[in-house]
Each structure stands twice: as C-alpha cells, then as structure tokens.
Amino acid sequence: MASASNRGQGGIQQLLAAEQEAQHIVNAARNAKLARLKQAKEEAEREIADYRAQMEREFQKKVAASSGDSGANVKRLEVETAEKINHLSTEGSRISGDVVQMLLKHVTTVRN
C-alpha cells in the first residue's frame, strides 16, 4: 500500500506541476497579448498623429490660399465700389439739374 500511496502522491505532484506549468503558459500568453495590444495602441496613436498633422497642413494651405484670395477679392471689391461711386456721382451731377427742374415744375403746377 505504501507504493500506491507514493504513486498517488507522485501523481498529485505531477498534476500540481502541470497546473503550475499551464498557469505559466497562460500568464505568458496574457502578457504577450497585453504587450501586443499596447504596441497596437501606440501604432494607432502614431498613425492618428500623422493623419492629424497631414490634415492640419492641408487645412493651413487652404487657409493661406483663401487668405491670399480674400485679400485679392477685397482689393477687387474696393476698386469696383470706387468705380461705382464715381459713376453714380458723375451721373448724379449730370442729371441733378434736370431732376430739380422737373420737381419744381410738378410742385408749382396747379391742377384742377
């Protein structure tokens, strides 16, 4: 019976050793998984930062281009406005005498 007891003890020791080895394997796999997740997260963050920087550069180019355009547009609008003001002033000066005469005629004419 002593040998059966020793065999039982040896079997339990083998099971405990196998359980510990399995636990080490599971822990190693878990640690490898966590390390890979961390690496994937860092890679994703780098890609996001690169993408964000690229979009920011494109946005700044568009802003710079539109700022240049808006400066040109402002100048163009100022020139057009000045031309229209000059045209209206000239036309107003040219016909103001006729308008005054027409108004005086209508105001002073009596109708029955």
C-alpha positions as CSV (number, residue, x, y, z in Angstrom):
1,M,0.0,0.0,0.0
2,A,2.9,2.3,0.6
3,S,3.7,2.1,-3.1
4,A,0.1,3.0,-4.1
5,S,0.3,5.9,-1.7
6,N,3.6,7.0,-3.2
7,R,2.2,6.7,-6.6
8,G,-0.8,8.8,-5.6
9,Q,1.5,11.4,-4.1
10,G,3.6,11.4,-7.2
11,G,0.5,11.7,-9.4
12,I,-0.7,14.7,-7.3
13,Q,2.8,16.2,-7.6
14,Q,2.7,15.8,-11.4
15,L,-0.7,17.3,-11.6
16,L,0.4,20.3,-9.5
17,A,3.5,20.7,-11.6
18,A,1.4,20.5,-14.8
19,E,-1.1,23.0,-13.3
20,Q,1.8,25.4,-12.5
21,E,3.3,25.0,-16.0
22,A,-0.1,25.6,-17.5
23,Q,-0.5,28.7,-15.3
24,H,2.9,30.0,-16.5
25,I,1.9,29.4,-20.1
26,V,-1.4,31.2,-19.6
27,N,0.4,34.1,-17.9
28,A,3.0,34.3,-20.7
29,A,0.2,34.3,-23.3
30,R,-1.7,37.0,-21.4
31,N,1.5,39.1,-21.1
32,A,2.2,38.7,-24.8
33,K,-1.3,39.7,-25.6
34,L,-1.1,42.8,-23.4
35,A,2.2,43.7,-24.9
36,R,0.8,43.4,-28.5
37,L,-2.3,45.4,-27.5
38,K,-0.1,48.1,-26.1
39,Q,2.1,48.1,-29.3
40,A,-1.1,48.2,-31.5
41,K,-2.4,51.2,-29.5
42,E,0.9,53.0,-29.8
43,E,1.0,52.3,-33.6
44,A,-2.6,53.6,-33.9
45,E,-1.8,56.7,-31.9
46,R,1.2,57.4,-34.2
47,E,-1.0,56.9,-37.3
48,I,-3.6,59.2,-35.8
49,A,-1.0,61.9,-35.0
50,D,0.4,61.6,-38.6
51,Y,-3.0,61.8,-40.1
52,R,-3.9,64.8,-37.9
53,A,-0.7,66.6,-38.9
54,Q,-1.3,65.9,-42.5
55,M,-4.9,67.3,-42.3
56,E,-3.6,70.3,-40.4
57,R,-1.0,71.0,-43.1
58,E,-3.7,70.7,-45.8
59,F,-6.0,73.0,-43.8
60,Q,-3.3,75.6,-43.3
61,K,-2.5,75.5,-47.1
62,K,-6.2,76.1,-47.8
63,V,-6.4,78.9,-45.3
64,A,-3.3,80.5,-46.7
65,A,-4.6,80.2,-50.2
66,S,-8.0,81.5,-49.3
67,S,-6.4,84.4,-47.3
68,G,-4.5,85.4,-50.4
69,D,-7.7,85.1,-52.4
70,S,-9.7,87.1,-49.9
71,G,-7.1,89.8,-50.0
72,A,-7.3,89.9,-53.8
73,N,-11.1,89.8,-53.5
74,V,-11.1,92.7,-51.0
75,K,-8.9,94.8,-53.3
76,R,-11.1,93.9,-56.3
77,L,-14.3,94.9,-54.4
78,E,-12.8,98.1,-53.3
79,V,-11.9,99.0,-56.8
80,E,-15.3,98.1,-58.1
81,T,-17.0,100.0,-55.3
82,A,-14.9,103.1,-56.0
83,E,-15.8,102.9,-59.7
84,K,-19.5,102.5,-59.0
85,I,-19.4,105.5,-56.6
86,N,-17.6,107.6,-59.2
87,H,-20.1,106.5,-61.9
88,L,-23.1,107.4,-59.6
89,S,-21.6,110.7,-58.6
90,T,-21.0,111.6,-62.3
91,E,-24.5,110.6,-63.3
92,G,-26.0,112.3,-60.3
93,S,-24.1,115.5,-61.2
94,R,-25.1,115.3,-64.8
95,I,-28.9,114.9,-64.2
96,S,-29.3,116.8,-60.9
97,G,-30.3,120.0,-62.8
98,D,-32.9,118.2,-64.8
99,V,-34.3,116.5,-61.7
100,V,-34.5,119.8,-59.9
101,Q,-36.3,121.4,-62.9
102,M,-38.8,118.5,-63.1
103,L,-39.6,118.7,-59.4
104,L,-40.1,122.4,-59.4
105,K,-42.4,122.1,-62.4
106,H,-44.5,119.5,-60.7
107,V,-44.6,121.3,-57.4
108,T,-45.5,124.7,-58.9
109,T,-48.0,123.4,-61.4
110,V,-51.6,123.7,-60.2
111,R,-54.1,121.1,-61.4
112,N,-57.8,121.4,-61.4
